[in-house]
């Protein structure tokens, strides 16, 4: 970006890492509620056997109410960040889908008060 701003031709990125593409997937939910379950260490370890580069950073813990999260946007709550690497976009998408199918979150929505 700096080279472009200075009117110079930008240099191509050098692919020095193990993976050509990487992703930071922000695992979100759009309704407020209480967290009853986050993925177990066993679930995470099983996925790390297949994807050793997997990093999972939780923003919630069991028993927490989503309204207690700090720094959230106005329409969703971020449960965790999932980081993965892959050879290409297709493989990255496959890994993401596999992780999501094997990581269990249980969030009970807030009860809506009934109008009488």
C-alpha positions in Angstrom: 0.0 0.0 0.0 2.8 2.4 0.8 4.5 1.7 -2.5 1.2 2.5 -4.3 0.8 5.7 -2.3 4.3 6.7 -3.4 3.7 6.0 -7.0 5.9 2.9 -7.1 5.1 -0.6 -8.3 4.1 -2.8 -5.4 6.1 -5.9 -4.6 4.3 -9.3 -4.8 3.9 -11.1 -1.5 6.4 -13.8 -0.8 4.8 -17.0 0.3 7.1 -18.1 3.0 4.6 -19.7 5.3 3.4 -23.3 5.5 0.0 -22.3 4.0 -0.9 -20.2 1.0 -4.1 -18.9 2.5 -5.3 -18.5 6.1 -8.6 -17.4 7.7 -9.8 -15.9 10.9 -13.4 -16.9 11.3 -15.4 -15.0 13.8 -18.0 -17.4 15.3 -21.1 -15.3 15.9 -24.6 -15.6 17.2 -27.3 -13.0 16.5 -29.6 -13.4 19.5 -28.8 -12.7 23.2 -28.8 -15.6 25.6 -26.9 -17.6 28.2 -24.0 -19.9 27.2 -24.6 -23.4 28.5 -21.8 -25.3 26.6 -18.7 -24.4 24.7 -16.6 -27.0 22.7 -14.9 -29.5 25.0 -11.1 -30.0 25.0 -11.8 -33.4 23.5 -13.6 -31.9 20.6 -10.8 -29.4 20.0 -8.0 -32.0 20.4 -9.8 -34.3 17.8 -9.9 -31.5 15.3 -6.2 -30.5 16.0 -5.2 -34.1 15.1 -6.6 -33.3 11.6 -5.7 -29.6 11.5 -2.6 -29.0 13.7 -2.6 -25.3 12.8 -6.1 -24.8 14.3 -6.3 -22.1 16.9 -9.5 -21.4 18.8 -9.8 -18.3 21.0 -13.0 -18.2 23.1 -14.7 -15.0 24.2 -17.3 -16.7 26.3 -17.4 -19.3 29.0 -20.1 -21.6 30.3 -22.7 -19.8 32.4 -21.9 -16.4 30.9 -24.7 -14.2 29.5 -23.9 -12.8 26.1 -24.9 -9.3 27.2 -21.8 -9.4 29.5 -19.5 -9.4 26.5 -17.5 -6.2 26.0 -16.8 -4.6 22.6 -19.6 -6.3 20.6 -21.4 -4.7 17.7 -25.0 -3.8 17.8 -26.4 -6.9 16.1 -24.4 -9.9 17.1 -22.2 -11.6 19.7 -18.8 -13.1 19.0 -18.4 -16.4 20.7 -14.9 -17.3 19.5 -12.3 -16.8 16.8 -11.2 -19.8 14.7 -7.9 -19.6 12.8 -7.0 -22.0 10.1 -4.5 -22.4 7.2 -4.8 -24.2 3.9 -3.4 -24.7 0.4 -6.3 -22.8 -1.2 -9.7 -21.2 -0.6 -11.5 -24.5 -1.3 -9.5 -26.4 1.3 -9.9 -23.5 3.8 -13.7 -23.6 3.3 -13.7 -27.4 3.8 -11.7 -27.2 7.0 -14.0 -24.4 8.4 -17.2 -26.5 7.6 -15.6 -29.6 9.2 -14.7 -27.6 12.3 -18.2 -26.1 12.6 -19.8 -29.5 12.3 -17.6 -30.8 15.1 -17.6 -27.9 17.6 -20.6 -27.7 19.9 -21.9 -24.4 21.3 -25.2 -24.3 23.2 -26.7 -20.9 23.8 -30.2 -20.7 25.2 -32.0 -17.6 24.0 -33.4 -15.0 26.4 -37.1 -15.5 27.1 -39.2 -12.9 25.4 -41.6 -11.4 28.0 -45.3 -12.0 27.1 -47.5 -9.0 26.9 -50.8 -9.5 28.8 
